[in-house]
Amino acid sequence: MEENRNQETDFMKETIKQRPLNRKKLIRRTVITVAMAVIFGMVACFTFLLLEPIFSNSLYPEEEPSTIVFEEEIADEILPQDMIVEESQINPQPTVAPVLEDEQIEQVLSEMQLGVEDYASLYQGLSDIAREAQKSMVTVVGVTSDTDWFNNAYENEGVISGVIVADNRIELLILTNITSIEKAESFKVTFADSRTYDAAIKKKDENTGLAILAVRKALVNKNTINEIAIIEMGSSFSSNPGTPVIAIGQPVGVSDSLCYGFITSSGSTLQLPDSAYKLITTDMYGSENATGILINLKGQMIGMIDVENKKEDIKNIISAYGITELKKVVQNLSNGRDIAYMGIYGSDVTMEANEELGVPYGAYITKIDMDSPAMDAGIQSGDIIVMMEDLVVNSYKEFVSLLTEKQPEDVINIRLLRQGPEGYSEMDLEVTLESKK
């Protein structure tokens, strides 16, 4: 009996062996699974890339930037109703100015006393105007990577100021003179609330060195939007000598600096190709690297500080481009349009030249750039442009204004007068515009 029990126990203790693992089959299944996953992922990515623009445009269409338009000014405009003269104006009644005795004059002057508080109130008012305008100012930093003598990498930064001139719903547009940092690899803009954002060049004018930097509004903090302001543009037509002005930005080479002063001259015109910019000079002493703007006592921008086109004997005196003459250029840059280049310098024909010398009214050409579109078309110094694209040209400023409406590669038809032994003769020419390099 015991032997039988031992045999049964031995039988029950026997183990069942597992089927041996087929490694080749396992590897094959793994490879097939991975391949199917990769194929599925590729099909999904391709489908997404194919259909994403359709769904984005139909469900979430990207907002288009609005067109920037600055109101054009007309100097000394006379309205029709202003030309109606009443009889009382033709024969005005004579008025007699009151005559004050010397004693009365002395009494009036003696009663006009200004104390320290009056001067403090005056300068506080100027400070308030500048502080409000500084909400529109920004600090622009251009960053360039470089290496030292020991091959150690470092970043070189250039700092200038700029001003917010427009908002096209997609971007905040900043006007600045980028000449000193134009070779920077990247740009950062610090707004009035001290927050900093990345910026990119939208367009640049090679003629003046001015550029528009764009900051994406989607990346800008709401608090920043509430703290900043778009500068209001004034008029440089009224920038007469003796007018008080304020320079803000970096007039002395330091951020958020300012100067108070007066306009000393506004009659000069900068001699740049295809342009007629008024140069406003002041009595304010600033840095040779000054950047920023001039504002009037209404807080309006009337000029863009320029350090490149000043006379040698006043190189530390703050001067600026008149904003009225710049508006069309700034408008084109803000809308991403290139500035057309023709390559002429000119001036208006004065009334004296017309009446005494018989010079016809038009855009009088004083100089031509070498290898420019104007030279290629056959235009010469001394020619007078009198028509452009069937529009009469009465002055060089009119011609510049018409030219700012054109784009590089446009072909324009002009009519000019050229003086010869028997007087002026007409010539019709075609000019293919280019981009200034």
ABEGO torsion letter per residue (X at the ends): XAAAAAAAAAAAABBBBBBBBBAAAAAAAAAAAAAAAAAAAAAAAAAAAAAAAAAAAAABBBBBBBBBBBBBBBBGBBBAAAABBBAAAABBBBBBBBBBBAAAAAAAAAABBBBAAAAAAAAAAAAAAAAAAAAABBBBBBBBBBBBAAGBBBBBBBBBBBBBABBAGABBBBBBBAAAAAABABBBBBBAAGBBBBBBBABBBAAAGBBBBBBBAAABBAAAAAABBBBBBBBAAABBBGBBBBBBEBAAGBBGBBBBBBBABAABBBBBBGBBBBBBBBABBBBAABBEBBBBAAGBBABBBBAAABBAAAAABBBBBBAAAAAAAAAAAAAGBBBBBAGBBBBBBBAAAAAAAGBBBEBBBABBBBGBAAAAAGBBBGBBBABBGGBBBABAAAAAAAAAABBBGBBBBBBBBBBBAAEBBBBBBBBBBBBBX
